[in-house]
Amino acid sequence: MPDPRKARIAVLVSGGGTNLQALLDAEKRGEIPHGEIVLVVSGNPAAYALERAKAAGVKSAAFSKKQLGGQEAFERAILAALEEEKIDLVILAGFLSILSADFTKRYERRMLNVHPSLIPAFSGEGFYGLRVHEAALARGVKVTGATVHFVNEIPDGGEIILQKAVAVEEGDTPEILQKRVMREAEWKLLPRAAELVSAEIVNRKIR
């Protein structure tokens, strides 16, 4: 039986899983007392993030949109995996597929995403990964950062939960800036937001 004192968390990934690792490490350190990562779902069967899940002893599943024949079947497969594990909270950690309104509505205020800029700057469709940092450097901003927000049907459009600023330094390349934003902002904000929302979910369950 699932423990009502802990929100059951699924992390959705597509690549290396550095943000997933930050969450797993934070959970191990006791920084997400109201949450438990019980499932990792990858939209890329070759994602290294799946190895991280295995090393942590967390159940995982991988689905290929191409092999399943499109977005609808892909979302159905993910939803079935989430429902089977009775997931309370979904965290997108470098998940590159944009989810439909039907999907996001099922997890309203129970789905988080981390974005590598201070939303609304350098956000929305087409802004992901290194593209965000390239755009920030091209614009000449002196401060960038990361944002954790609730997910809705608009890319990067949901309510902001937490933000943290990071300085842009002279000589930064997109790769150097990406690493600093991860280290100084993303890896700190994501576990904090996971705990905030998990605590809310648990309080609703226990009441």
Secondary structure, DSSP 8 states (H G I E B T S, - for coil): ---TTSEEEEEEESSS-HHHHHHHHHHHTTS-TTEEEEEEEESSTT-THHHHHHHTT-EEEE--HHHHTSHHHHHHHHHHHHHHTT-SEEEESS--S---HHHHHHTTTSEEEEESS-TTTT-STT--THHHHHHHHHHT-SEEEEEEEE--SSTT-S-EEEEEEEE--TT--HHHHHHHHIIIIIHHHHHHHHHHHHHHHHHHHH-
